[in-house]
């Protein structure tokens, strides 16, 4: 009977660690989004004809719901946005 409890405890522990990692990742994502929003609020608007920043491209990719956007480089974001427009 003790082995069964050990098995259950091991499974619960494994799931708790996985959930903690996922929750930690969500906190990081929220923190980054808040930082970007704060930076955006403090930055003057880009002038016409200037090249968009990676953050500008990321916001547009978010609006367009580009899959995998969080791992893309600036060039990849630009290309993905152009393909969707």
Secondary structure, DSSP 4 states (H G I P E B T S, - for coil): -HHHHHHHHHHHHHHHHHHHHHHHHHHHHHHHHHHHHHHHHHSPPPPTTSPPPHHHHHHHHHHTT-TTGGG--HHHHHHHHHHH-
